[in-house]
Amino acid sequence: MIARLRQSIPAYLFLLPWLIGIIGLTIGPMLLSLYYSFTDYALLNTPEWQGLHNYTALFHDSRYLQSLKVTFIYVGVSVPLEMAFALAVAVLLNRGLKGLAVYRALYYVPSLLGGSVAIALLWQQIFGSDGLLNDVLGLFGIHGRGWISEPGTALWTLIVLRVWQFGAPMVIFLAGLRQIPDEVLEAAEVDGAGRWQRFWRVTLPLLSPVVFFNLVLQIIGAFQAFTPAFVISGGKGGPSDSTLFYTLYLYQQAFGNFKMGYAAAMAWVLLLIVAVFTGLNFVLGRAWVFYGDEGVRR
């Protein structure tokens, strides 16, 4: 027993930095935020326990409800569009293009830069009243508008930015497509299946685990979107709260109004929302995610 314990000591010593990090920087703050969510805590004062007040107050807060609406629209529109665009590009790149690695790297770059402050500022220059898009439209005699300064279009510019970041799911789709055996597609072609039938009945079912993986990741990422809305709206979620993402409103409450308890409650509700969407994906995925040979539809 003692000899086995001595043998384990080096392993625990190597694990110690990770254990300190996971407890001190992840588990500890999470538990502390859970406690704060049940308190009236304004950062500079002592937390006062008030039970479920923060949680019930959320649903009487019109701006909170607006942030939910904006975020759900953003997730519901941007994720399917991003997934479809990524899959379409992956299918095109899977046709044996020369210099595939170069194209793959070029298409992946937006995923690396899309969430940065620099790209958000660039988006302002493109979709602003005097931006590049209006200059291009002016060449055709079309009068543009302030795409990011009008409530009806501001959110859609952020959706376009999200779709533009299709590189990461595209690379994963491409890797999945490369794993589909050519023999399966050739057999389907011999049986008389057209290009669309091969894609719908063979390629897509065999690719369904990859689609599922990308879908879960992209939904979680979309719910966490923050930087573009913060930069483009100046941290206010305007115009008229049309870009008031959930995370942005959480930030405003925590670091603008110093309502740490209220913000902590918002964070835990967001965690619950993401968990519900992820759970639904796993439950519904049983009907459309196929593994191995069962993926080929008859």
N, C-alpha and C positions, 0 to 999 in steps of 0.2 A: 504493500500500500504506500509506504513512505517512498520507496524507489520509484513507483509510478508517478507520485506527486512531484518528485524532483525532476522527472523527465518532462512533466507538463509545464514546469516553471518557465522555461524559455519561450514556449508558445504563448503563455499568458503575458509575458513581458512584451512580446511583439504585438499582441492584441491590445495592450494597455492604452496606447495613444488613440486607437479607434474607439475603445470603450469610453474613454474620457470624452472624446468628441461626440459620440452618439448620445451619451447621457447628458453632457453639459451643454451641447449645442442643438440637440434635437428633442430628445425625450423630455428633458427638464423644461425648456421653454414651452413645449406643447402643453405640459401639465399646468404650468404657470398661467398660460393664456386661457386654459379651460377654467381655472379658478377666477381669473380676472373677468371672464365673461358673465359671471354671476355677481359682479360687484360694480359699484360706482367708483371708477378709478380714473382720475384726470391727470395721471403721470406725476404731478407734484404733490398730490395729497395721499393720505393713507387709504387703501381700498376699503370700501364699506359694503358689506354683504347686502344684496337686495334680491336674491333669488332669481326668478325667471323674468324680472322686469325688462332687462335688455332685450331678451328674445321676443317678448310680447310687444315691446315698443317698436321693433323692426317693422311689423306689419301695420303700424299706424303712421309710418314715415313715408310720405309720398315720394320723396327722392330715392329712398331705398327701393320702393316698388318700381320706380322708373329705371333704376340701375339693373334690377332683375329683368325687366322687359328688354332693355337695350342689350344686355348680355345674352339672353336667350335668342334674340334675333340674330345677333352676331354669330353665335355658335351654330344655330340652325341653318344659316345661309352659307357662312364661310367654309365650314368643315366639308359639307358635300361637294361644294364647288372645288375646293382645294384637292379633295380626294379624286374627283373625276378628272381634273386637269393633270394631276400627277400621274394617274393611271394611263391617260391618253399619251402623254409624253413618253412614259416608260415603254408602252407598246411600240411607239415609233422608233425609239432608240434600240429596241430589241431586235430590229430587223437586220442586224449585222452591219451597222454603219462603220466606216473607217474612222479611226480616231475616237472611238466610243468613250475612252477614258477622259478625253478632253471635253467632249460634250457633257458627260456626267458631272465633271468638276464645275463646268460653267453653270449648269442648271442648279447645282447644289449651293452656289455662292449666295443666292438670295436668302436661303434658310439660315446662313451664318450671319448675314447682315440685317435681315428684315426686322429683327426686334431691337435694333440699336437706335440710339438717339439720332445719329447722323442720317439714317434712312428716313426716320420720321420727319426730320427737318427738310430732307429732299422731297418728301411727299408734300410738304407745305408749298414748296416752290413749284411743284408740278400742278397741284390742284387749287392753288390760291387764285384770287381774282385776277392777278396779273401773271399767272403761272404759265408753264409750258403748254399745258393742254389747251388753254384758251388761245394761246398764240397759234397753235396748229389749227384749231377750229376757225380762227380768224382768216386763215389762208383760203378757206372755202366759203367765206362770207357768213359764217355762223357766229352769232353773238354768244359768248360763254357766260358763265356765272361764277360766283365764289363757291366752288364745290365744297370746301371745308368750312365755310362760314354760313351756310344755309342749313337749317335743321333737316330738310328733306333729303339732303345728299351727303351730309358730313359722315354719317355712319357707313355709307356705302363706299366711301373712299378708304376707310379702314378695312372693310371687307375685301376690297381689291388688293390692299396691301397684304392681307392674310393669304389670299389666294396666290399672290406673287411669290410667297415663301413655300412653294410646292416642292422644293428640292429634296428635302429629307424624306418625305413619303415616296417621292419618285424613285430615289435610289433604292429604297426597300422594295418597292414594286418591281423594279428592274431585276434585283437579285432574285426575287421570287419567280419571275418569268423565266429567268435563265435556268431555273431548276426543273421546269416542266419538260419532260422527255419529248424529243422530237417524234419518237415513234408513236406516241399517243395522238398527236396532231395529224401525223401522216395517215394513221389508221382511220381517223375520222374523215379525212379528205377522200380516202379510197372508198369509204362508205357513202360518199356523195354529199357530205356536209360542206356548205359554203363557208366563206370567210367569217361571216357574222355568226353562223351556227357554231363554228368551231370556237369562236371566242366566248359565246354565251353558254354553250353546253359543255365545253371542255376546259378552256383556259380559265375562265372566271371561277368556276367551282373549285378547280385545283389551286387557284390563287386565293380562295376565300380565307384561309388562316392568316395570310399576309394582310388582306383587306381588313380583317377583324383587328389585327395588331395595330395597323395604322389608324383605324377608326378610334380605338380607345385612346391612343396617344394624342391624336389631334384634338379630340374633344376635351381632354384634360388640359392640353396646352391652350386651347381657345378660351376656356373659362379663366385661365390665369393671365390673359392678355392685359397689359398695363401700359407699357412704355409709349406705343404709338398714340393712344388716346391722351395720355398725360402731356406729351410734347405738343401735339397738334392743337389741343384745346387749352394749352397753357395751364394744365392742372385743374381746370374747372369743369370739364365734361361738357362744355358748350359746343355749339350754340343751343340754347334752350334744353340743356341736359340730353341732347341727342347722342352724345358720345360718352355718357356717364356710365362707364363700365363698372361692374361690381367691385373689382379691385381698386379702381380709382376712387370710388365713393368710400371704400374702406380706408384708403390712404388719407382722404380728406378728414374723416372722423378721427383717425388716430393721430395724425401729425399736423392737422389744421385746427381741429377743435379740441384736441387732446383728450378725446373720449376713448380712452384705451379699453375700458370695459365694454363699451358699445361696439368698438371695432373688433375686439376679441370674439364677441358673440357673432358678428358678421362672418368672421373667419371660420368659425366652427359650422355655421350654417352652410357656407360655401363648401366646406369639406363634406358635409352631408349630401349636398346636391351632386357633387362630383361622384361620391360613392354610389348614389342612387343611379346615376346615368351609367356608371361603369358596371354596376350589378345588372341593370337592364340589358346592357350589351351582352353580358355573359349568358343571361337567361335566353334572350332572343337569338343569340348566336347559335344555339343548339339547332335551330331550324334552317340555318343557311350556311353555317361553317362546316366544311367537309374536310376529312383527313384521309390521305392515301387514295386508294382506288374508289372509295365511295364518292369521291368528288366528281366523277364523270357522270353527267346526266344522260339517261337513256332517251 
